[in-house]
Amino acid sequence: MNGAYWGLTTLDLLEKLGSVSEDEVVSWVMTCQHESGGFAGNTGHDPHILYTLSAVQILALFDKLNILDLGKVSTY
């Protein structure tokens, strides 16, 4: 998740963020969320605060913060 954030941020700075599928990235990020509200580094991994931050940042890059359950994420 953290590596994905930095890679996507680099693409954004280069004005190439549109070269990746927004739907695929957002879908993958959301599959990494646990019931606790935290996000894992990848599907099937344990959630961690660093990956949760990166997931929120990725969703912000794509202007998709509205799909988050902010209560669950902030409680985590």
C-alpha positions in Angstrom: 0.0 0.0 0.0 2.8 2.4 0.9 4.7 1.6 -2.3 1.5 2.1 -4.3 1.0 5.5 -2.7 4.4 6.7 -3.6 4.2 5.3 -7.1 0.8 6.9 -7.7 2.0 10.2 -6.2 5.0 10.2 -8.6 2.6 9.6 -11.5 0.4 12.5 -10.3 3.4 14.8 -10.1 4.3 13.9 -13.6 0.7 14.5 -14.7 0.4 10.8 -15.6 -2.0 9.6 -13.0 -4.6 8.9 -15.8 -2.3 6.2 -17.1 -3.6 3.8 -14.4 -7.1 2.5 -14.0 -8.7 4.5 -11.2 -11.4 1.8 -10.8 -8.8 -1.0 -10.4 -6.7 1.0 -7.9 -9.7 2.1 -5.8 -11.1 -1.4 -5.9 -7.8 -2.9 -4.7 -7.4 -0.4 -1.9 -10.9 -1.2 -0.6 -10.3 -4.9 -0.7 -7.4 -4.2 1.8 -9.8 -2.7 4.4 -10.5 -4.8 7.5 -13.7 -4.8 9.6 -11.7 -2.8 12.2 -11.6 0.1 9.8 -7.8 -0.2 9.2 -6.1 -1.1 5.9 -3.5 -3.8 5.2 -0.5 -3.5 2.9 -2.2 -6.0 0.6 -5.2 -8.3 0.5 -4.9 -11.0 3.2 -2.5 -9.1 5.3 -3.0 -7.5 8.8 -4.1 -3.9 9.0 -1.5 -1.3 10.2 -1.7 2.5 10.8 0.9 3.2 8.0 -1.1 1.3 5.4 -4.3 3.0 6.6 -2.7 6.4 6.0 -1.5 5.3 2.6 -4.9 4.0 1.7 -6.6 7.3 2.6 -3.9 9.2 0.7 -4.5 7.1 -2.4 -8.2 7.6 -2.2 -7.6 11.3 -1.8 -5.5 11.3 -5.0 -8.5 10.0 -6.9 -11.0 12.2 -5.0 -12.7 9.1 -3.6 -12.7 9.9 0.2 -16.5 9.8 0.0 -16.4 5.9 -0.2 -14.7 5.6 3.2 -16.6 4.9 6.4 -14.8 7.7 8.2 -16.1 6.6 11.6 -14.5 3.1 11.2 -11.2 4.5 9.8 -10.9 7.2 12.5 -11.7 4.7 15.3 -9.0 2.4 14.0 
